[in-house]
Amino acid sequence: MKKIILVTGGQRSGKSRYAEQLALALAARPVYVATAHVWDEEFRQRVIAHQQRRGPEWENREEEKWLSRLDLSGRVAVVDCLTLWATNFFYEMQDVDEALKGLQSEFDKLCQQEGTLIVVTNEIGSGGVSENRVQRRFTDLLGWLNQYVAARADEVVLMVSGIPVVIKK
């Protein structure tokens, strides 16, 4: 990728909205890459709310795992989000190391394209340590994936209560 921007923060911190506004400032017709697997009706409603917030200028694509299959060359694209993308690998593989290797490999393949990639993720490890073993394993996976992407990103923005705080520029 020509440029990688990572937007991170807690749930409902304004990450997606910020990423979308940034993409629209960079391109008249950005691409929105949705990684979510819809598990239930409540989540379906969240997806619909996100879709309704975006206007017709967006080209929407859905891909739960194989992001590198998408042709994003020369485009500005928002990938929303690493958390759900990692969930899809983790759910299938059930092994943190295997899932992390798959995610890293797929991210590297995606980044071979020319364009601007704005990646949204969650900081789920900022709270206490979960009593649930599976949640602890997933928190580890996402934390390591976030570190991997942040190291490759040109910019990293932390969203705090709707306010962007630049961490890396």
N, C-alpha and C positions, 0 to 999 in steps of 0.2 A: 504494500500500500504506500502511496505517496505520503499519506498522513494518517496517524491513528490517534484518536482522542478517546480516553476512557472516562466515563462519567459514573461515579460511584456514590453511594450514600445509603441511608436507611430506607425502610419502606415508607412510602408517601413523603419523601423528602423533596420531590420535584425533579427527579432524575430524567424521567422520560420527557416531560414537558421541556426541560432545558435542552436535551439532546435534539428534540424535534425543532425547537426554535433556532438552534445553532445550524442544523442541516438546512433549514429554509433560508437562512442568511447566506449560506454558501452555494445553494443551487435552487433553481426555479422548480425543478422536478426531482426531488430526492427519492431514494428508495427506502422503504421501511421493511426490515427483515424481522418477522415475528418468529420466535423460537418456541413459543408456548405449545404445550400439549394441553388440550382442554380436558380436565379431569372431572369437572362437575358443573352444575348449572350456575352456581355463584361465580365461578371463575369465568364461565362463558359470558356472564354479564360484565365482568371487568374488561374482557377482550372487546366486547361491543362498545363499551364506553371509550376505550382507547381509539377504536376505529372511527367513532363518531367525532372525536376531537380533531382528528386529522382531516384535512380537506382533500379535494379532488386533485390537487397538485402532487399528491403522493402516489408513487407506484408501490403497491403492497405485494410482498412475497412472504410465503410461509415455508419455513424449513426447520424441522425439529432437531436435526443432527448434522447433516452434511452441507454446511454453509459454503464450502469451497465449490460445490456444484453450481452455485449461483454466479452468473456473469455480472459482476459489479464494476468491471473495468471502466475507468473514466467517470465513475459516478460518485456521488456523495450518498452514503448509506448509513442508516441507523440500525444497529443490531440490538434488539430489545427482547431478551436480555441474556447475559451470561449465566445468571442464576438458573433460569429455566432451561437453558441449553445444557448446563452441567447436570441438572436434574434428569434430563432425558438419557444422558450417558450413564449416570449413576444408577438409575432405576433398572436399566437393562443389564449393566455389567456387575453391579453389587460389589465391586472391588475398587477402592479409591485409587490405587496405583494404576490399574488398567484404564480406568475412566480418565484419569489425569493425562496419561500418555495419549489416549485417543483425542482428547480435547486439544492438547498442545499441538499434536500433529495436524489436526483439522484447522486450527487457527493459523498455523504456519502456512498451510496450503492456501487458505483464504487470502492471506497477506501477500501472496505472490502477485496478485492483481494490482493494477495501478488504479488509484482512486483515493477517496477520503472515507475512512471508516470511523464512525462514532459508535462506541460500544458502551452499553448501559449494564451496570452490575449492582449488586447489593453488598453492603458490609454487614453480613449476618453474624460475624464473629465479634462484633463490638460489645455485645452484652455478656451475660454470664455464661458459664459452661453448662450445656444442657445435661439433664439427667438421662436423656435418651441416647443410647449408643449409636443408633443410625443417624440421628441428627448431628452428633459430635463428628462422625465420620464425614458427613456431607459438609459440615462447616469447615473441616480441614480441607476437603477437596476444593471448595469454592475459594477459600483463602489462598491456597496455592495457585489456583487458576488466576485469580485476581492479581497476584504478585507477578505471575508470568506475563500477563497482558500488560500490566503497568510498566514492567521493565522494557517492553517493546514499544510502548506508546510514546508519542511525541509530547502529548499533553495529558494530564490527569486532573480532573475536577471533582472535588468532593462537594456534594450537595448537603447543606445543613439548613433545615427549615425553609427550603425554597431559595436559599442564597448559595450561589456558586462560589466555592473557595478553591482557587487554583493551587494545586499541590505540586505540579510539575509543568514547566513550560519550556 
